[in-house]
Amino acid sequence: MQLEKLQIQGYRNLREVSLDTSAQFVVFHGDNGQGKTNLIEAICSLATLKSFRTHRISDQIQWGASKAVVQGTISDQGHRRKLILSLSKEGRKATIDGKSPHRLAEYFESIRAVVFAPEHVDLIRGVPEGRRSFVDRGCFTLQPSYLSLVRDFKRLLSQRAVLLRLDRFDLTHMEVLEDQLARSGARISFKRRAFVQGLAEPFGELHTQLTGCSDVGIRYRGCLGEGSEEEQAEVYRHLLAEKRQDESLRGKNLVGPQRDDLLVSLNGQNARHFASQGQARALVLSLKLAELTLARRHGAKPLFLLDDLSSELDAKRRQKLVEILDEKALQVFVSTTNLKILEKGVENTLKYQVVEGSISQT
């Protein structure tokens, strides 16, 4: 999978532009505050239909513009498709070759991306929700249809929460809903655990390559145990029945995969509590690279978007990262203030300078 051409209109501070991006490495360089991250964000939005910086569509639309449009030409094994993402006050609209996809999974079969940005250090030190989101995103990168599983699970959770807040509810109705929720939650839990288990080996190997430290690990901590999908569903049914009275008093769901976590260890300790800022960066980057590796093993070829490479790693680790990415033969988009960091060992590169939203090839 390769993004061969990128066109942008009305996106943040960026001038209208059409770029050739048909290289293994595409580098956006320039001083801080010029729009480099906006380019990475635009590509991320095209590939994932979400920004990694904001939940508000209006933030992405240029001041005074009615909409923002990001277009990309994707090439994969000789086939080309044109993807267009339009952002407006009405919401977001995505098309493939001029047509709206029947299913979101159809769109994501054409393009996917893994993103690493400075704020992602919170994946290690932040709340469990961020780590669950990382695992869900990884499952989705491997299998776009996973998105519908998550949506079904969240819908069922919301429906049960509505019943829990009632003064009285029909027990039969509740038990039917809980059976559906148990089966849905078990599917989510089973796939998450399988993803984390698959991630463990490349995570350890890549962290060793980047840092020289091999004493790291990851483990999915779930409330449904490690059994089969059917066994986990039965555990979930029991938990729902056991906690129903307490949940009814509090008016919310208290048990289930929506409260699970990803445990990351460093030197035998929980990295959330003991990792330094630099160690947390290296752990997150290793997780993202492992996600790429696992995706390749499953036949997917996501883009890798790397924001602000200059500030995130020291010179030795930056060079090692470039070597790792070069070996993986993936398409990489990088923003940096220091163009020299990519001059060693990278041949197939396109470089663009960004100055106050204007983009020119260098």
PAFI-657409 format. One line per 3 residues: number of its first residue (from 1); their letters; for each residue x, y, z of C-alpha. Coordinates in Angstrom, 2 decimals, m for minus. Each point is the difference from the previous one (the first is absolute). Example, Ala and Ser with C-alpha at 12.3 -4.5 7.8 and 13.67 -1.06 7.14 Angstrom:
<rs>
1	AS	12.30 m4.50 7.80 | 1.37 3.44 m0.66 $
</rs>
This chain:
<rs>
1	MQL	0.00 0.00 0.00 | 1.33 3.41 m0.96 | m1.44 3.50 0.07 $
4	EKL	1.18 1.28 m3.38 | m1.66 3.41 m0.08 | m1.37 2.30 2.68 $
7	QIQ	m2.29 2.98 m0.59 | m1.14 2.34 2.77 | m2.43 2.90 0.04 $
10	GYR	m1.23 2.10 2.94 | 1.78 m2.04 2.67 | 1.26 1.98 3.02 $
13	NLR	2.71 2.47 m1.10 | 1.02 m1.95 m3.12 | m0.14 1.66 m3.41 $
16	EVS	m1.78 m1.94 m2.74 | 2.52 m2.53 m1.24 | 0.51 m3.08 m2.15 $
19	LDT	3.03 m2.10 0.94 | 1.82 m2.94 m1.53 | 0.42 m2.42 2.91 $
22	SAQ	1.15 m3.08 m1.93 | 3.08 m0.78 2.08 | 0.77 m2.32 2.91 $
25	FVV	0.84 2.97 2.24 | m1.81 3.33 m0.31 | 1.47 2.68 2.23 $
28	FHG	m1.64 3.29 1.00 | 2.59 2.32 1.53 | 0.11 3.54 1.29 $
31	DNG	m0.11 2.08 3.15 | m2.55 m0.57 2.75 | m3.49 1.38 m0.53 $
34	QGK	0.11 0.00 m3.81 | m2.47 m2.80 m0.73 | 2.05 m3.20 m0.10 $
37	TNL	m2.18 m1.76 2.56 | m3.10 1.17 m1.89 | 1.21 m2.00 m3.01 $
40	IEA	0.49 m3.12 2.11 | m3.43 0.58 1.55 | m1.63 0.39 m3.42 $
43	ICS	1.45 m3.34 m1.17 | m1.09 m1.61 3.28 | m3.53 1.33 m0.47 $
46	LAT	m0.11 m1.38 m3.54 | 1.26 m3.41 1.14 | m1.97 m0.40 3.23 $
49	LKS	m2.85 2.54 m0.35 | 1.21 1.44 3.32 | 2.50 2.62 1.10 $
52	FRT	2.59 m0.98 2.61 | m0.16 3.55 1.40 | m3.67 0.92 0.36 $
55	HRI	m3.52 m1.44 0.07 | m1.51 3.16 m1.51 | m0.32 0.13 m3.77 $
58	SDQ	m0.20 3.80 0.14 | 3.59 0.12 1.34 | 1.25 m1.49 m3.27 $
61	IQW	m1.79 2.41 m2.31 | 1.91 3.10 m1.03 | m1.23 3.31 1.38 $
64	GAS	m2.50 1.47 m2.46 | m0.36 m3.23 m2.02 | m3.28 m1.90 m0.24 $
67	KAV	1.70 m3.39 m0.11 | 3.31 m1.83 m0.09 | 0.77 m2.63 m2.63 $
70	VQG	2.80 m2.59 0.05 | 0.46 m2.19 m3.06 | 2.38 m2.90 m0.49 $
73	TIS	0.87 m2.35 m2.84 | 0.81 m3.44 1.41 | 1.93 m2.66 m1.89 $
76	DQG	m0.01 m3.60 1.16 | 1.32 m2.87 m2.13 | m0.63 1.91 m3.21 $
79	HRR	m3.51 1.16 0.91 | m0.72 3.69 0.55 | m2.84 1.55 1.94 $
82	KLI	m0.86 3.62 0.70 | m1.10 0.75 3.55 | m1.59 3.30 0.99 $
85	LSL	m0.80 1.23 3.50 | m2.17 3.11 0.34 | m0.39 1.74 3.35 $
88	SKE	m2.75 2.58 0.59 | m2.44 1.15 2.66 | m2.27 m2.84 m1.18 $
91	GRK	2.67 m2.53 0.95 | 2.45 m2.16 m1.93 | m0.60 m1.72 m3.33 $
94	ATI	2.32 m2.57 m1.55 | m0.11 m1.35 m3.54 | 1.88 m2.61 m2.02 $
97	DGK	0.31 0.71 m3.71 | m2.84 2.49 0.30 | m2.40 m2.34 1.81 $
100	SPH	m0.95 m0.30 3.65 | 1.10 m3.37 1.42 | m2.79 m2.37 1.05 $
103	RLA	1.97 m0.89 3.11 | 2.80 1.84 1.79 | 2.06 m3.19 m0.19 $
106	EYF	m0.05 0.38 m3.79 | 1.68 3.40 0.33 | 2.62 m1.27 2.43 $
109	ESI	0.88 m2.90 m2.24 | 1.53 2.66 m2.27 | 1.97 2.00 2.58 $
112	RAV	1.10 m0.30 3.61 | 2.63 1.76 2.09 | 1.94 m0.25 3.25 $
115	VFA	0.91 3.34 1.62 | 2.70 0.98 2.48 | m0.15 3.52 1.43 $
118	PEH	1.56 1.69 3.07 | m3.25 m0.08 1.98 | m0.16 m3.79 m0.32 $
121	VDL	2.36 m0.32 2.97 | m3.25 0.11 2.01 | m0.65 m3.51 m1.27 $
124	IRG	2.44 m1.22 2.66 | m0.64 2.47 2.81 | m3.64 0.85 m0.56 $
127	VPE	m3.33 m1.59 0.83 | m1.05 m3.52 m1.11 | m2.39 1.43 m2.60 $
130	GRR	2.95 1.09 m2.14 | 1.58 m3.44 0.09 | m3.33 m1.68 m0.82 $
133	SFV	m0.31 2.37 m2.95 | 3.47 m1.00 m1.17 | m0.93 m3.69 0.15 $
136	DRG	m3.30 0.63 m1.80 | 1.79 2.04 m2.67 | 2.51 m2.83 m0.44 $
139	CFT	m2.76 m2.58 m0.38 | m1.63 2.28 m2.56 | 3.29 0.42 m1.93 $
142	LQP	0.17 m3.77 m0.35 | m3.70 m0.43 m0.77 | m2.17 3.03 m0.91 $
145	SYL	m3.19 m1.94 0.76 | 1.01 0.19 3.69 | m1.43 3.53 m0.01 $
148	SLV	m3.54 m1.37 m0.27 | 0.61 m2.29 3.01 | 1.02 2.98 2.14 $
151	RDF	m3.00 2.01 m1.13 | m2.40 m2.86 0.80 | 1.55 m0.43 3.43 $
154	KRL	m0.26 3.71 0.83 | m3.62 0.05 m1.19 | m0.92 m2.90 2.26 $
157	LSQ	1.82 1.60 2.94 | m1.99 3.20 m0.51 | m3.29 m1.89 m0.17 $
160	RAV	0.75 m1.81 3.23 | 0.99 3.25 1.70 | m3.40 1.44 m0.92 $
163	LLR	m1.74 m2.97 1.65 | 2.21 0.25 3.08 | m1.07 3.60 0.55 $
166	LDR	m3.71 m0.89 0.02 | m1.80 m0.26 3.35 | m1.21 m3.41 m1.12 $
169	FDL	0.90 m2.10 m3.04 | m1.32 m3.18 m1.54 | 2.33 m2.80 1.13 $
172	THM	m0.62 m2.13 m3.09 | 0.89 2.94 m2.23 | 3.14 0.60 2.03 $
175	EVL	1.10 m3.63 m0.18 | m0.46 m0.09 m3.79 | 2.05 3.17 m0.34 $
178	EDQ	2.67 m1.34 2.34 | 0.30 m3.17 m2.07 | 0.62 2.09 m3.12 $
181	LAR	2.45 2.18 1.90 | 1.86 m3.03 1.36 | 0.46 m1.47 m3.47 $
184	SGA	1.05 3.35 m1.47 | 2.39 0.80 2.86 | 1.58 m3.44 m0.20 $
187	RIS	0.73 0.50 m3.71 | 1.68 3.31 0.78 | 2.00 m1.44 2.91 $
190	FKR	1.09 m3.08 m1.98 | 1.25 2.05 m2.96 | 1.75 2.53 2.23 $
193	RAF	1.85 m2.73 1.87 | 1.02 m1.72 m3.25 | 1.31 3.31 m1.34 $
196	VQG	2.07 0.69 3.13 | 1.40 m3.52 m0.01 | 1.04 0.45 m3.64 $
199	LAE	1.50 3.39 0.80 | 2.21 m1.22 2.85 | 2.81 m1.55 m2.04 $
202	PFG	0.58 2.84 m2.52 | m0.42 2.56 2.81 | 2.85 m1.55 1.98 $
205	ELH	2.24 m0.41 m3.04 | m0.54 3.54 m1.26 | 0.50 1.55 3.43 $
208	TQL	3.32 m1.85 0.27 | 1.06 1.28 m3.43 | m0.90 3.57 0.90 $
211	TGC	1.35 0.17 3.53 | 2.06 m3.09 0.77 | m2.39 m0.83 2.86 $
214	SDV	m1.70 m3.39 m0.33 | m1.81 m0.14 3.36 | m3.41 1.18 m1.17 $
217	GIR	m3.38 m1.66 m0.26 | m3.68 0.56 m0.70 | m3.05 m1.78 1.33 $
220	YRG	m3.71 0.45 m0.50 | m1.76 0.27 3.36 | m3.60 m0.97 m0.58 $
223	CLG	m2.85 m0.80 2.35 | m1.22 m2.95 m2.09 | 3.05 m2.24 0.35 $
226	EGS	2.00 m1.78 m2.67 | m2.42 m2.69 m1.16 | m1.72 m0.49 m3.32 $
229	EEE	m2.47 2.56 m1.29 | m2.88 m2.14 1.30 | 1.62 m0.37 3.41 $
232	QAE	0.58 3.74 0.26 | m3.62 0.67 m0.94 | m1.14 m2.26 2.84 $
235	VYR	2.28 1.82 2.46 | m1.45 3.32 m1.18 | m3.60 m1.21 0.45 $
238	HLL	0.81 m1.02 3.57 | 1.65 3.36 0.76 | m2.94 1.94 m1.42 $
241	AEK	m2.49 m1.93 2.11 | 2.17 0.23 3.10 | 0.54 3.76 m0.26 $
244	RQD	m3.45 0.93 m1.31 | m1.39 1.29 3.30 | 3.04 2.16 0.74 $
247	ESL	0.05 1.28 m3.57 | m3.69 0.84 0.21 | 0.58 2.03 3.16 $
250	RGK	2.80 1.93 m1.69 | m1.71 0.20 m3.39 | 2.96 m1.12 m2.11 $
253	NLV	1.94 m3.01 m1.28 | 2.77 m0.96 2.41 | 1.40 m3.22 m1.49 $
256	GPQ	1.07 m1.03 m3.47 | 2.72 0.44 m2.64 | m0.64 3.76 0.03 $
259	RDD	2.08 0.03 3.22 | 2.87 m2.25 m1.11 | 3.58 1.21 m0.35 $
262	LLV	3.29 m0.65 m1.80 | 2.87 m0.48 2.44 | 3.44 1.05 m1.26 $
265	SLN	3.02 m1.00 2.08 | 3.56 1.29 m0.02 | 2.75 m1.67 2.02 $
268	GQN	m2.66 m2.01 1.83 | m1.96 3.10 1.09 | m3.26 1.53 m1.19 $
271	ARH	1.19 2.56 m2.56 | m2.96 2.26 0.81 | 1.54 0.77 3.38 $
274	FAS	3.73 m0.44 m0.56 | 0.86 0.94 m3.62 | 1.76 3.32 m0.58 $
277	QGQ	m1.15 2.32 m2.79 | 2.67 m1.33 m2.34 | m0.75 m3.62 0.89 $
280	ARA	m3.71 0.58 m0.55 | 0.69 1.43 m3.47 | 2.09 m3.04 m0.95 $
283	LVL	m2.68 m2.38 1.32 | m2.77 1.71 m1.99 | 2.08 0.06 m3.16 $
286	SLK	0.80 m3.69 0.44 | m3.71 m0.74 0.42 | m0.84 1.92 m3.19 $
289	LAE	2.75 m1.75 m1.96 | m1.19 m3.35 1.33 | m3.50 0.86 m1.19 $
292	LTL	1.43 0.62 m3.47 | 1.88 m3.29 0.10 | m3.06 m1.96 1.08 $
295	ARR	m2.12 1.68 m2.68 | 2.52 m1.07 m2.65 | m0.17 m3.58 1.25 $
298	HGA	m3.77 0.11 m0.53 | 0.32 1.39 m3.53 | m0.71 3.68 0.76 $
301	KPL	2.36 2.79 m1.06 | m0.88 3.10 2.00 | 1.73 3.34 m0.44 $
304	FLL	2.21 1.11 2.87 | m0.45 3.63 1.05 | 2.75 1.39 2.22 $
307	DDL	m0.51 3.50 1.37 | 2.86 2.12 1.36 | 2.80 m2.55 m0.30 $
310	SSE	2.61 2.61 0.96 | m1.16 0.35 3.61 | m1.06 m3.51 0.87 $
313	LDA	3.24 m2.02 m0.12 | 3.72 0.56 0.38 | 2.22 m0.22 m3.09 $
316	KRR	0.97 m3.66 0.49 | m3.59 m1.18 0.44 | m1.22 2.15 m2.90 $
319	QKL	2.51 m1.62 m2.32 | m0.95 m3.47 1.24 | m3.67 0.81 m0.57 $
322	VEI	0.71 1.09 m3.56 | 1.88 m3.24 m0.65 | m2.88 m2.07 1.39 $
325	LDE	m2.55 1.82 m2.14 | 2.18 m0.26 m3.09 | 0.25 m3.77 0.47 $
328	KAL	m3.77 m0.36 0.32 | m0.56 1.57 m3.44 | m3.05 1.92 1.23 $
331	QVF	m0.98 3.48 m1.11 | 0.92 2.50 2.70 | m1.06 3.63 0.41 $
334	VST	2.20 2.03 2.34 | m0.12 3.55 1.35 | 3.21 1.47 1.40 $
337	TNL	1.82 3.25 0.69 | 3.34 m1.62 m0.86 | 0.29 m1.33 m3.53 $
340	KIL	3.42 m1.53 0.65 | m1.40 m2.74 2.23 | m1.14 m1.97 m3.07 $
343	EKG	3.04 0.44 m2.21 | 1.65 m3.31 0.95 | m1.18 m3.20 m1.62 $
346	VEN	m3.19 1.30 m1.65 | m0.02 0.19 m3.78 | m3.62 0.04 m1.16 $
349	TLK	m1.02 3.29 1.59 | m2.06 3.04 m0.91 | 0.58 3.16 2.05 $
352	YQV	m2.35 2.94 0.41 | 0.64 3.20 1.90 | m2.93 1.57 1.83 $
355	VEG	m0.05 3.75 0.60 | m3.16 1.67 1.39 | m2.19 m2.64 m1.61 $
358	SIS	1.69 0.14 m3.40 | 1.68 m3.21 m1.19 | 2.86 m0.24 m2.46 $
361	QT	2.19 m2.89 m1.09 | 3.67 0.14 1.00 $
</rs>
